[in-house]
């Protein structure tokens, strides 16, 4: 029997707590969070704002009562203040809580530009259910929005706002949308997004906000950029990414990794043997490069929470977390964009460090047998290492589910360090409604194979 | 420069001929077929009959002229009669054709039950464009059909006929539809199919036809089964599978494998060094078991044709065909069924031969985040080996594209001999419109992991 204290009620914390209890029902597991809710889906917020999800409460996956019913006490609105690793003790809301094992699932906080008036009224971030409700309410009374950030959340919110009849003014510090993709590939994505929005989007690239202007009631009025534009809108949403919550860990002597997130080994242990960390507050290893990387995603948080719980529970058996591919996907109207592993740009950045000779092939073809109805285009890029033939990553844009099918397949190949030869021998199920007899993945692999042989 | 003779104009022959020419434009490549068309899609025929494909000619992927334009002479209606391997010669339509390398892509022929009156009018098979046109024309004048065979083609034709307002009487020699799946899994599939067809399907299981009754004009009237039923319908379609065309090869001293198809090594060579075989006339190795197996599919034919062409062309460089997973997929109205690798039943059959301890996990869950619109169920079974943890295969049934995404992903894992641990660490892209934050594959993998640990 152990006392396991979990800090954080997001995907990682919720998973860690329930897994630790389930593995060893004798364990005394406690869950603390500084929020007033636990286990809700942040990823669903754009779809709530858009209208696909009609009730914000549907995004709550599990309630505190669900945990209490499993024998896990839940403490809401409890702020972790300091950890005393040598004493196996954590200070929470002024009380010293002792533990045998501590699991930190501290999550992430939104990046807020450090500029004048950023905390004015009608400037929103999107990191909680309340944020979602507030943005939606404001949207329903507005005609225009200033959206800051052209990553996935920015793209998802653009769809939500356009569908609700708003004009979107979008500021992005990079020179394009979806800048995680290779430059020319993100250009394809961007052209589709902008043409789909027609006149309802007004993009401002390569710009940073230097100041917000407010009215006499401290309401947002406009943003001033470093290029001197003044951009007006009814309200503003900051979709400028998130950073790991590490302050408590850092001041308590827990190591912070090169990415700025909490350092963990593959067993999700921090530098203290009985302090684990998981989810958005930690860094993770890239499966391909083994280089630490930072990505905050519910899927990864879930897996890490599971591994932390297993290792915190057992003294005999260890589970490893195998790492991440930074796989992502999003929908934009009928389009789907997705990536996994390294882009060509990533591979070039890493080439000296891990001895790569990156090459890539990009193909556009039909997603189904060409004679079938509702055939759509699909564009896929696969990146490989010329020397070893190993696949390094893939990017895709297409319609509806035709992309998830392909990027998932390549993510699976990447997990096993598959080569171009492995890809071109994939025996993928084929029928005319699902693919051509030569799947786009194989077409790209054949093209890569020719480049390998050159 | 070599003279390469290709026999067969299906997927394998067409691919082999064009690849051999493209690799080495100096090669003299000739293509012979006993049909009057080449390179058409058999898989598209059910969708032509159904009506999704409005013109039969759309199923023609490439015409003889396309090949002639590439410098490949095409000989239609040319029957290969005998091969003289010692003389590097093949007899075709009475002429002796000499070759340096011979590629046999002889295809398969439909299995026709050897019963009285099976060649009567209005009893059709489905193996050519003409068959497709004839069945469709007959269907459009009919109210009922007797369909023999409850495999994929039988299921696809059932959809086509029901959509066109016919009543379907279906005879299957096994005790259920989709009998390639595990018994209880095919039961799920069958229940869905039968309930979807409502009163318009009348299944007769565990029955063989012993005789067809005909009228005075030798038109099909009814079928008599071994259980004594007499089943009447306006016409009959035999969807009773296909067998490899091996007669010419066999009588010429080319080895036939244990499956009844032409034996080939992984380089697609027969027992004669300069005679290759590929496509539906050959057997293939299962990637998982390395045991020879027979499956006739366009995707595999395509890959084998490519490998045969590379090896026939080059004396220096060899390409291997890595084998098959017998991956298949089909649509039935809004449902998708698919499988890859071994079923549990297959694994049990092979367990002594290749040292397996088969286990499986079956899960049913939502295909998307539960709060999203249009959420559907997905049922997946994953089979693994308890001793090694290796994945052996998967079966799935779900809606639209939610299954292809998962079975393709597992097919990719199988190619790399992934383990249960690999599966549960897959970093699959996640967003609410595409999956829950724990993909059904991971849920099944977690369940398998528990069984592994027991």
Contacts between the chains, C-beta under 8 A, distances in Angstrom:
chain1	res1	chain2	res2	distance
A	11	B	437	6.6
A	41	B	369	6.4
A	41	B	371	7.1
A	41	B	432	7.1
A	41	B	437	7.2
A	43	B	369	7.2
A	43	B	430	7.4
A	43	B	431	6.3
A	43	B	432	5.4
A	43	B	437	7.2
A	44	B	369	6.0
A	44	B	371	5.6
A	44	B	372	7.6
A	44	B	432	5.2
A	47	B	371	7.7
A	47	B	372	6.4
A	47	B	432	5.8
A	47	B	433	7.6
A	52	B	372	6.2
A	52	B	373	5.2
A	53	B	371	4.9
A	53	B	372	6.9
A	58	B	370	7.8
A	58	B	371	3.9
A	59	B	371	5.9
A	152	B	431	7.9
A	287	B	427	7.0
A	297	B	430	6.9
A	298	B	430	6.8
A	298	B	437	4.3
A	299	B	427	7.2
A	299	B	428	7.0
A	299	B	430	4.4
A	299	B	437	5.4
A	299	B	438	7.4
A	299	B	439	7.7
A	300	B	427	7.0
A	302	B	437	5.9
A	302	B	438	5.9
A	303	B	424	7.7
A	303	B	425	6.7
A	321	B	425	7.2
A	322	B	421	7.7
A	322	B	422	7.7
A	322	B	425	3.8
A	323	B	425	7.7
A	323	B	427	7.7
A	324	B	427	5.2
A	325	B	427	4.1
A	326	B	427	7.6
A	327	B	427	4.8
A	327	B	428	6.0
A	327	B	429	4.1
A	327	B	430	7.6
A	328	B	429	5.4
A	328	B	430	8.0
A	328	B	431	7.7
A	329	B	429	3.6
A	329	B	430	6.7
A	329	B	431	4.8
A	329	B	434	5.7
A	330	B	431	5.1
A	331	B	431	6.5
A	331	B	433	4.7
A	331	B	434	7.5
A	336	B	434	7.6
A	338	B	429	4.9
A	339	B	429	7.4
A	340	B	427	7.1
A	340	B	429	6.2
A	369	B	41	6.4
A	369	B	43	7.2
A	369	B	44	6.0
A	370	B	58	7.8
A	371	B	41	7.1
A	371	B	44	5.7
A	371	B	47	7.7
A	371	B	53	4.9
A	371	B	58	3.8
A	371	B	59	5.9
A	372	B	44	7.6
A	372	B	47	6.5
A	372	B	52	6.2
A	372	B	53	6.8
A	373	B	52	5.2
A	373	B	53	8.0
A	400	B	401	7.1
A	401	B	400	7.1
A	401	B	401	3.6
A	401	B	402	7.3
A	401	B	404	7.8
A	401	B	405	6.3
A	401	B	434	7.1
A	402	B	401	7.3
A	404	B	401	7.8
A	404	B	405	5.2
A	404	B	429	6.7
A	404	B	434	4.8
A	404	B	435	7.6
A	405	B	401	6.3
A	405	B	404	5.2
A	405	B	405	4.4
A	405	B	408	5.5
A	406	B	408	7.7
A	407	B	429	5.6
A	408	B	405	5.5
A	408	B	406	7.7
A	408	B	408	6.9
A	408	B	409	4.5
A	408	B	428	5.1
A	408	B	429	6.7
A	409	B	408	4.4
A	409	B	409	5.4
A	409	B	411	7.4
A	409	B	412	4.6
A	410	B	412	7.3
A	411	B	409	7.4
A	411	B	426	6.3
A	411	B	427	5.9
A	411	B	428	5.4
A	411	B	429	6.8
A	412	B	409	4.6
A	412	B	410	7.3
A	412	B	412	3.9
A	412	B	413	4.8
A	412	B	416	8.0
A	412	B	418	7.4
A	412	B	426	5.9
A	412	B	428	7.7
A	413	B	412	4.8
A	413	B	415	7.4
A	413	B	416	6.7
A	415	B	413	7.3
A	415	B	416	7.9
A	415	B	418	6.9
A	415	B	422	5.5
A	415	B	425	6.6
A	415	B	426	5.5
A	415	B	427	7.0
A	416	B	412	8.0
A	416	B	413	6.7
A	416	B	415	7.9
A	416	B	416	3.2
A	416	B	417	7.6
A	416	B	418	5.1
A	416	B	422	6.1
A	417	B	416	7.6
A	418	B	412	7.4
A	418	B	415	6.9
A	418	B	416	5.1
A	421	B	322	7.7
A	422	B	322	7.7
A	422	B	415	5.5
A	422	B	416	6.1
A	424	B	303	7.7
A	425	B	303	6.7
A	425	B	321	7.2
A	425	B	322	3.9
A	425	B	323	7.7
A	425	B	415	6.6
A	426	B	411	6.3
A	426	B	412	5.8
A	426	B	415	5.5
A	427	B	287	7.0
A	427	B	299	7.2
A	427	B	300	7.0
A	427	B	323	7.7
A	427	B	324	5.2
A	427	B	325	4.1
A	427	B	326	7.6
A	427	B	327	4.7
A	427	B	340	7.1
A	427	B	411	5.9
A	427	B	415	7.0
A	428	B	299	7.1
A	428	B	327	6.0
A	428	B	408	5.1
A	428	B	411	5.4
A	428	B	412	7.7
A	429	B	327	4.1
A	429	B	328	5.4
A	429	B	329	3.6
A	429	B	338	4.9
A	429	B	339	7.4
A	429	B	340	6.2
A	429	B	404	6.7
A	429	B	407	5.6
A	429	B	408	6.7
A	429	B	411	6.7
A	430	B	43	7.4
A	430	B	297	6.8
A	430	B	298	6.8
A	430	B	299	4.4
A	430	B	327	7.6
A	430	B	328	8.0
A	430	B	329	6.7
A	431	B	43	6.3
A	431	B	152	7.9
A	431	B	328	7.7
A	431	B	329	4.8
A	431	B	330	5.1
A	431	B	331	6.5
A	432	B	41	7.2
A	432	B	43	5.5
A	432	B	44	5.2
A	432	B	47	5.8
A	433	B	47	7.5
A	433	B	331	4.7
A	434	B	329	5.7
A	434	B	331	7.5
A	434	B	336	7.6
A	434	B	401	7.1
A	434	B	404	4.8
A	435	B	404	7.6
A	437	B	11	6.6
A	437	B	41	7.2
A	437	B	43	7.1
A	437	B	298	4.3
A	437	B	299	5.3
A	437	B	302	5.8
A	438	B	299	7.3
A	438	B	302	5.9
A	439	B	299	7.7
